[in-house]
């Protein structure tokens, strides 16, 4: 789906395919037919954006086999789909029985992460629609916070300079500009926008910036307006927005809230949990740890890194952080100029909900319709493409 901002910028809205379990090319193509095309049909649009997650083996195959790459591009076109962004955060095994902290490997101190990201950039350059201004690739915020000694930090920083140079080479070779956005996440080396400014400041703003995940921003209790202003003042562009919501328990001592939270404490993904006490953000690395006494319950609300569907309320008395997400959208796109042009709805947790949906395409379509309504409410005009 495409929208036109009043300043003339084309804004792309789609959903991220990391919700689907597929780690070979046949599986990726199958999910386009099984899920993405039905989502487009439910929305009644001629073209739908899909932010592809391609596991390392798929990226390797596409990079080595021009026929395989043409096959994927042809399948996208035949099904009314287009790709302007890739999610290169998970490297592989994102739907294993247990993922947890393995999702942060390899990190940016490992040469494999640089190779993978540049390979993704080259694949995306080939998949981009001809009329797309540029592409984006999202990646992890350097690594998990520990262990992160000075030598690993130095290695990672040097890798980012090589990344910028590699992206310039991709542009020189293909004529397509690809930007990479580092995604602040609770528990990582970069978990807030302030840390993004500290760790990522001074990078090439034409090619490197931030992938802002609205769920992560809310979990860290960051004020959206201040966070966006901080990034803008530092010259860190928002390369991509992941439209997502966290789960919030306004009274974590309430037995009903605790029972509902307990049903979200599942074994596959990490669900970092935060609260604020005496003006300071307190946190633990997983929801189960919080429920077992790791966080106080006599202070403020708990916010949980559990990507909840945008359009639906969770089990009462829990709620979601749609307010902060709406504020982020307004801050990026409600002004005279568009501060971001790639938006991915990223709810990868459908399969681990206490009651997984029987109609996943319908759920994803409802999320995209929710996002569409917010964008048109900000004055953006939807473009109807065939």
Secondary structure, DSSP 8 states (H G I E B T S, - for coil): -EEE-TTS-EEEEEEEGGGS---SHHHHHHHIIIIIHHHHHHHT-S-EEEEB---HHHHHHHHH-HHHHHHHHHHHHHTTEE-SEEE-S--S-TTSS--GGGGG-S-TTSHHHHHHHHHHHHHHHHHS-TT-S-EEEEEESSSBSSS--HHHHHHHHHHHHHHHHHHHHHHHHHS--EEEEEE--TTBS--SHHHHHHHHTTS-TTTEEEEEEHHHHHHTT--HHHHHHHHHHTT--EEEEEE-EEEEES-TTSHHHHHHHHTT--SSS---EEEEETTEEEEESSHHHIIIIIS-SSSS-EEEEEEE-SSS--STT-EE-HHHHHHHHHHHHSSSS-S--EEEE----GGGSTT--S-HHHHHHHHHHHHHHHHHHTT-EEE---
